[in-house]
Amino acid sequence: MILELKNIFKDYNSDKLTVPVLKDVTLQVEEGEYVAIMGPSGSGKTTLMNIIGCLDRPTSGEFYLAGTDVAALKDKELSNLRLNSIGFVFQSFHLMPRESALENVALPLSYAGVKKKERKERALKALARVGLEDRATFMPTQLSGGQKQRVAIARAMVNSPKILLADEPTGALDSKSGAQIMELFQKLNEEGVTIVMITHDKNIAGHAKRVYHIIDGEISEEAGEEAHA
């Protein structure tokens, strides 16, 4: 089991009021799976993504990532787990504007202390994997939206993470570019990459093998037949 959440609750305190955001969330993802978590705005899906991505801690419950008890980790250990085990893909790309595609992809390797020559080799390989080796020296301003997202995916994959976590990965793209990104995710999943994707779009969620729905902080799994309707 690559990802296991058991009875996760998340509350926020606001002006002496406790606001429950996640209510008894339990989900499991096996290695190599492709799972979508679908929900409308305000459903708690971003909070859930932040917890899965080790960017936030639950108020209570158990969370295991690749067998590691995440709740027991100190902040530095959590940061190392995030760097080495999770690749992030966001709606708005989050590329460094003054760095080339290659430099953007190499960034996590630099944080991980990888030597410069190896950083370059691995970053070029990651760009080739998303079909952009010929754009290595391009700056983000010279890339289309779809190409920027491919660079972001290469950056997410360069550390060979255990899980690829995608938050609305096609949200800022036109339908053609979005379809190409979904094809790329399909290819990566076929290569064995575990993908957890957050989306509000039923068509995008339909690309995953399994779909969870989150509404008002409560989660349920879509029945197998519906998931591919």
Beta strands, then each sheet from edge to edge (+ up, - down):
strand 1: 3-14
strand 2: 17-29
strand 3: 34-38
strand 4: 60-65
strand 5: 68-69
strand 6: 86-89
strand 7: 163-167
strand 8: 195-199
strand 9: 210-215
strand 10: 218-221
sheet 1: 2+ 1- 4+ 5-
sheet 2: 6+ 7+ 8+ 3+ 9+ 10-
end
